[in-house]
Amino acid sequence: MTPVDPPSDGQSIPQGPSGATGSSRRRDRRRRRRQRGEPLRGLFLLPHIVTTAGLFFGFYAIVQAFNNKPDLAALGIVLAGFCDAFDGRLARMTKSTSRFGVEYDSIADTVSFAVAPAMLAFSAGNLQVLGRWGWVMAFLYTACASLRLARFNVAPGRYKGRFEGLPSPMGAGMIASSQWFVSLLRDSGFEVDVPEAFIAGSTAVLGLLMVSAIPYRSFKELDLRHSYGALVFVVFAIALIIVEPGVTFFVIALAYVLSGPIGWLWRRRTGRKLELLDEPAQPYEG
């Protein structure tokens, strides 16, 4: 048998059995994956990384609540809310939705929007002076938010464009923005002394709104690409948040929390009905 000389400089590297080098075979695999609608391997992890970031901010909020730094705890909750708003969208954009993502997102949300806000309310609201009632009211919020998250995984809602019950991120945002608003008033020289019983009762009411059947607008039907008025409103809201986040977040959160009961009472008075979904909504995937 005649020996084969090794390739010298300038000669091409021998190709594999398929006639393609390793890099070209990888490109072929990526091309086939895109044609089948499968996510790229790296993009598959991106939504989970964002969910993990939200979990971190929720844990950060709990730590800061223990350290008696309520404004930083509120910041952690708000940042967790931003992560929650984007992880599901990233999963759908990268076509990497999965049952694992649903469960992981729900666990992260339990920490960020059920435990962290209750700890912030208990610590900043000085609920320990109420004794047993203080921590029971805080726990009621945690339990209701957890039930809300579990219910959303199996039954997102019955009405078109509506959530059933107050969404847990907005309940958490109400507590966080209230803390910022009170801090702003105190920094401005106003003597603000919110009774502990009022804080405990308000926290419990937020929890009960989450497990109620009151519909809340989801804004999923909002199309910023074709609605000039909606786009102007969003830009205006962002500008206000940049100028004065403490007031803007509080007003937006309070308006949304009250919109559910007010809309429910108005429909009962006028006899107006919401449009039912043609088929059950699919659980949130992220």
HUFEN-V131947 format. One record per helix or strand of 3 or more residues. SS is the DSSP state (H for helix, E for strand). FROM is the first residue (numbers start at 1). TO is the last residue. If there is no record, write none. Layout:
# HUFEN-V131947
ss: <SS SS>
from: <FROM FROM>
to: <TO TO>
This chain:
# HUFEN-V131947
ss: <H H H H H H E H H E H H>
from: <22 41 70 99 127 132 162 168 196 215 228 245>
to: <35 66 93 124 130 154 164 187 211 217 243 270>
